[in-house]
Amino acid sequence: MLDSKLVELLKILNIKCSQNGYTIISIDELILEFPTRFSVDGDLIKQMISYLSQQNYITLRYDRDGEFCLSLTIKGRHFYEELPKVEKTEKVAITGLLPHFYNFLAIFFGVSLAIILSTLILKAVF
């Protein structure tokens, strides 16, 4: 199983390597793409790319002075394609409750207005 840093690196590589061929990517590009909460450096990026290569998520053609020529394997692309489904379901669940909340507010204010009007009419009649 991949940890959060490796998952983030795999996301970045899938975006950068959108074509099916090999792509040249520098360490500086990858560091700039990483969110600041991970605080990665060049050595950690090299280790992560080496690990992804060993686990057959990517194929590494060469590594020269901070530049990598790499391509994603089917395993790497498949892993990336499975990730957005989890994120989308979480967002849908939150926005799916909004219409129910609006219905509750409309019924609440409608009943409150009916009670106020009925008490005013009853006071005016009696």
trRosetta pair geometry for C-beta under 8 A, 3 or more apart (Angstrom, degrees):
i j d omega theta_ij theta_ji phi_ij phi_ji
2 6 4.0 -123 -168 93 106 125
2 7 5.1 136 114 -57 121 78
2 10 7.0 7 172 -11 168 138
2 79 7.6 70 4 -175 141 144
3 6 5.3 92 54 14 67 102
3 7 7.1 -126 104 -6 33 93
4 7 5.6 -53 -145 37 33 114
4 8 6.3 35 156 -20 65 105
4 38 7.6 -152 114 -101 101 109
5 8 5.7 -54 -149 36 31 111
5 9 6.4 32 152 -18 64 105
5 38 5.5 128 -108 -150 93 126
5 40 6.7 134 -150 -79 121 120
5 44 7.5 -62 170 162 148 121
5 48 6.5 -111 129 -101 106 141
6 9 5.6 -51 -146 37 34 112
6 10 6.3 36 154 -20 65 105
6 48 5.7 -167 -100 -151 76 108
6 51 6.9 -76 -110 96 127 129
6 52 6.7 166 -155 -70 103 100
7 10 5.7 -55 -149 37 31 112
7 11 6.5 36 150 -22 63 102
7 83 7.1 141 -169 -106 110 139
8 11 5.6 -49 -151 31 34 114
8 12 6.5 33 152 -18 65 104
8 34 6.4 80 136 -130 130 81
8 35 6.9 -97 -150 16 146 99
8 38 6.4 -135 60 -61 162 155
9 12 5.7 -53 -149 36 34 111
9 13 6.2 32 153 -17 66 107
9 30 7.1 26 -132 -164 90 119
9 34 7.6 -10 -81 -92 72 104
9 45 7.4 161 -117 -133 130 73
9 48 5.2 144 -21 143 172 140
9 49 7.5 -130 171 -69 141 67
9 52 7.0 -132 109 -46 125 144
10 13 5.7 -52 -142 39 32 111
10 14 6.3 36 156 -22 64 104
10 52 6.8 171 -81 -120 93 137
10 57 6.3 -67 -111 169 118 140
10 76 6.1 -149 -148 -157 107 92
10 79 6.3 -38 163 101 152 124
10 80 5.8 -151 143 -75 102 97
11 14 5.8 -57 -151 34 29 111
11 15 6.6 24 154 -15 63 105
11 80 6.3 146 -99 -129 53 103
11 83 7.0 -90 -86 82 104 165
12 15 5.9 -58 -153 37 32 109
12 16 6.1 23 154 -12 68 112
12 30 6.3 110 127 -136 148 77
12 33 4.6 113 -135 126 130 141
12 34 7.1 -50 -56 -72 153 63
13 16 5.7 -57 -138 45 32 107
13 17 5.6 1 170 10 71 115
13 25 7.5 -114 -116 -5 78 169
13 52 7.8 146 2 151 165 167
13 58 6.5 -65 166 -85 157 133
13 70 7.2 -47 -149 102 123 129
13 72 6.2 138 134 -73 110 109
13 76 7.2 -51 101 174 127 134
14 17 6.5 -63 -123 56 22 87
14 18 7.5 65 161 -84 54 60
14 72 6.3 53 -96 -73 68 161
14 76 7.2 -169 -76 147 95 96
14 77 6.6 131 -120 -113 108 61
14 80 4.2 119 -72 -136 160 167
15 18 6.6 -9 -170 -58 31 97
16 23 6.0 167 137 126 92 154
16 25 5.7 54 150 -94 151 132
16 29 7.4 100 -114 139 144 130
16 33 7.7 -78 -52 -73 119 166
17 23 4.5 -149 -103 13 83 139
17 25 7.8 -73 -55 -39 94 129
17 70 7.1 -79 -78 100 145 83
17 71 6.2 160 -163 -133 141 48
17 72 5.3 151 97 -13 140 103
19 23 7.0 133 53 -65 98 109
20 71 7.4 41 166 -159 46 119
21 71 6.4 -96 154 -104 28 125
22 61 5.6 12 -135 -15 146 140
22 69 5.2 29 169 173 124 91
22 70 6.5 160 -149 84 82 11
22 71 4.6 -77 -94 -51 59 107
23 69 7.3 177 83 -148 28 55
23 70 6.6 -33 59 67 74 62
23 71 6.8 122 9 -87 76 63
24 67 5.9 4 -172 -180 99 108
24 68 7.1 163 -150 84 51 44
24 69 5.2 -23 -93 -95 74 75
25 29 5.5 -116 -167 70 82 136
25 30 6.3 77 153 -49 118 101
25 67 7.3 160 82 -155 33 62
25 68 5.3 -19 63 62 83 94
25 70 6.8 -47 25 34 111 104
26 29 4.8 105 60 1 79 100
26 30 7.3 -149 98 -1 47 86
26 66 5.7 34 -160 136 84 93
26 67 5.1 -35 -98 -99 73 73
26 68 7.6 161 -98 16 23 73
27 30 5.7 -60 -153 40 37 110
27 31 6.2 38 152 -22 71 105
27 42 4.7 48 165 -127 149 90
27 45 5.2 140 -140 85 94 150
27 46 7.3 -23 -102 -54 126 83
27 66 4.3 -81 8 -161 116 93
27 67 7.7 -99 -12 -68 76 35
27 68 7.7 95 -58 -13 69 101
28 31 5.7 -52 -144 35 32 111
28 32 6.4 31 157 -17 64 106
28 66 7.1 48 -18 162 83 128
29 32 6.0 -61 -153 37 28 109
29 33 6.4 24 153 -18 64 110
30 33 5.7 -57 -147 36 33 111
30 34 6.6 41 154 -31 65 101
30 40 7.9 -66 129 103 96 139
30 45 5.3 120 101 -139 139 139
31 34 5.9 -48 -152 20 33 114
31 40 6.2 -146 -119 89 76 98
31 41 7.2 23 -113 -132 124 29
31 42 7.0 -42 -60 -71 131 65
31 45 6.6 -84 -64 -51 82 143
34 38 5.2 -90 173 59 116 130
34 40 5.1 -35 135 27 175 123
35 38 5.7 96 72 -1 78 99
36 39 6.7 34 179 -67 55 68
40 44 4.8 -130 -155 84 85 132
40 45 5.9 93 156 -56 124 85
40 48 8.0 -33 -143 -7 136 142
41 44 5.3 94 52 12 66 103
41 45 7.2 -123 103 -7 34 92
42 45 5.6 -54 -148 34 33 112
42 46 6.5 33 154 -19 66 103
42 66 6.5 -44 -149 -115 125 107
43 46 5.7 -52 -151 34 33 112
43 47 6.5 32 152 -17 65 106
44 47 5.6 -53 -148 37 34 112
44 48 6.2 33 154 -19 67 106
45 48 5.8 -57 -146 38 30 109
45 49 6.3 28 156 -17 66 107
46 49 5.9 -56 -145 38 29 108
46 50 6.3 31 154 -19 63 108
46 63 7.3 94 -135 -164 96 143
47 50 5.6 -55 -148 37 30 113
47 51 6.3 30 153 -19 65 106
48 51 5.6 -53 -147 36 33 112
48 52 6.3 31 155 -17 66 104
49 52 5.8 -51 -144 38 32 110
49 53 6.3 35 153 -21 63 106
49 58 7.1 -53 -157 64 74 146
49 60 6.7 100 158 -90 103 132
49 63 7.5 140 109 -98 138 128
49 68 6.0 -107 -165 -105 158 159
49 70 7.1 -119 -159 -67 115 158
50 53 5.7 -57 -150 36 29 113
50 54 6.4 29 153 -19 64 106
50 60 7.8 -22 -102 -24 47 163
51 54 5.7 -54 -147 36 32 110
51 55 6.2 17 158 -7 66 111
52 55 5.9 -62 -141 47 30 103
52 57 4.2 -73 -167 61 87 119
52 58 4.8 40 129 15 111 107
52 76 7.2 61 -177 -101 112 121
53 56 7.7 35 180 -74 31 28
53 57 7.5 -79 -65 52 25 75
53 58 5.4 -54 -83 77 65 88
53 59 7.0 90 -133 -127 86 23
53 60 4.4 -29 -106 -9 139 118
53 70 7.7 -105 -84 -127 105 121
56 73 5.6 -41 168 40 74 167
56 75 5.5 61 119 38 93 150
56 76 8.0 -142 132 -37 53 91
57 72 7.1 -39 156 -145 66 77
57 73 6.2 -163 -179 37 18 105
57 75 5.6 -103 -105 102 51 104
57 76 3.8 100 -178 -84 71 97
57 79 6.6 -34 -129 20 109 146
58 70 5.0 12 171 180 125 122
58 71 6.7 154 -162 80 78 36
58 72 5.5 -52 -106 -106 76 48
58 73 6.3 -158 -100 -7 19 87
58 76 5.5 62 -63 -66 63 158
59 70 6.5 162 81 -155 48 70
59 71 5.1 -10 55 61 97 89
59 72 7.9 154 15 -125 75 3
59 73 5.9 102 -29 -62 91 95
60 63 6.4 -1 176 -43 125 99
60 68 6.4 -63 -139 -162 98 105
60 69 7.4 107 -167 77 56 59
60 70 5.0 -25 -105 -101 60 98
61 69 4.1 -51 61 101 114 108
61 70 6.6 -160 10 -82 80 40
61 71 7.5 57 -29 -3 104 95
62 68 7.4 -178 90 -147 51 45
62 69 5.0 32 43 32 81 112
63 67 7.4 166 -152 81 43 47
63 68 5.4 -6 -104 -103 75 77
64 67 5.3 -19 69 59 79 96
72 76 4.0 -129 -162 91 94 132
72 77 5.2 111 131 -51 128 84
72 80 7.8 -26 -159 -3 152 136
73 76 4.9 102 49 6 69 100
73 77 7.2 -137 96 0 38 87
74 77 5.9 -56 -146 41 33 108
74 78 6.0 35 155 -22 67 110
75 78 5.8 -55 -143 37 26 112
75 79 6.4 30 156 -22 62 106
76 79 5.8 -51 -147 32 29 112
76 80 6.6 26 155 -15 62 107
77 80 5.7 -58 -151 38 33 111
77 81 6.3 32 154 -21 67 108
78 81 5.8 -55 -146 35 31 111
78 82 6.6 31 156 -21 63 106
79 82 6.1 -61 -156 32 29 110
79 83 7.1 39 149 -33 61 101
80 83 5.8 -46 -158 14 37 117
81 84 7.4 -51 -163 24 36 99
82 85 6.2 -55 -168 23 45 116
82 86 7.7 40 148 -17 70 101
83 86 6.3 -61 -166 29 41 107
83 87 6.9 27 151 -10 73 109
84 87 5.5 -60 -150 42 46 110
84 88 5.9 45 156 -24 77 106
85 88 5.9 -54 -144 36 29 110
85 89 6.6 28 159 -19 62 105
86 89 6.2 -57 -153 32 29 108
86 90 7.0 28 153 -18 62 105
87 90 5.9 -57 -157 32 34 111
87 91 6.7 26 153 -13 67 107
88 91 5.9 -60 -150 39 35 107
88 92 6.1 34 155 -21 69 109
89 92 5.7 -53 -141 36 33 112
89 93 6.4 39 158 -26 64 104
90 93 6.0 -54 -152 28 29 113
90 94 7.1 23 155 -14 61 104
91 94 6.1 -58 -155 34 35 107
91 95 6.5 15 158 -2 69 111
92 95 6.2 -66 -143 48 31 99
92 96 5.7 42 157 -36 67 111
93 96 5.7 -51 -142 25 25 118
93 97 7.5 26 159 -21 55 100
94 97 6.6 -60 -169 23 32 107
95 98 5.6 -24 -165 -6 53 121
96 99 7.8 -47 -179 23 42 97
97 100 5.4 -62 -164 43 57 115
97 101 6.1 61 143 -27 82 103
98 101 5.6 -54 -149 32 34 114
98 102 6.6 33 155 -17 66 103
99 102 5.6 -52 -149 36 37 112
99 103 6.4 40 152 -20 66 103
100 103 5.6 -51 -149 35 34 114
100 104 6.5 39 151 -21 64 103
101 104 5.6 -51 -151 33 33 114
101 105 6.6 31 152 -17 64 104
102 105 5.7 -53 -148 37 34 110
102 106 6.4 34 155 -19 66 106
103 106 5.8 -55 -146 36 31 111
103 107 6.4 27 158 -14 65 107
104 107 6.0 -60 -148 39 28 106
104 108 6.1 29 156 -21 65 111
105 108 5.7 -56 -143 37 29 113
105 109 6.3 19 163 -10 66 108
106 109 6.3 -59 -144 42 26 101
106 110 6.0 28 156 -21 62 113
107 110 5.6 -58 -143 39 28 114
107 111 6.2 25 161 -15 66 107
108 111 6.2 -59 -148 38 24 105
108 112 6.3 24 154 -18 62 110
109 112 5.5 -53 -141 39 34 114
109 113 6.1 35 158 -20 66 106
110 113 5.9 -55 -147 36 27 109
110 114 6.4 28 153 -19 62 107
111 114 5.6 -53 -147 36 33 114
111 115 6.5 34 155 -19 65 103
112 115 5.9 -54 -151 34 31 110
112 116 6.5 28 154 -16 65 107
113 116 5.8 -54 -146 38 32 110
113 117 6.2 28 157 -15 66 109
114 117 5.9 -56 -143 41 28 108
114 118 6.1 27 159 -19 64 109
115 118 5.9 -57 -143 37 27 108
115 119 6.4 24 159 -16 64 106
116 119 6.1 -59 -150 37 28 106
116 120 6.4 26 153 -17 64 108
117 120 5.7 -56 -146 38 33 111
117 121 6.2 30 156 -18 67 106
118 121 5.8 -53 -144 38 32 109
118 122 6.2 31 157 -18 65 108
119 122 5.8 -54 -142 40 31 111
119 123 6.3 33 156 -19 64 106
120 123 5.9 -55 -147 37 29 110
120 124 6.4 27 155 -19 63 108
121 124 5.7 -55 -146 37 32 110
121 125 6.3 26 157 -17 66 108
122 125 5.9 -55 -142 38 31 107
122 126 6.2 -4 170 12 66 110
123 126 6.8 -71 -134 55 23 84
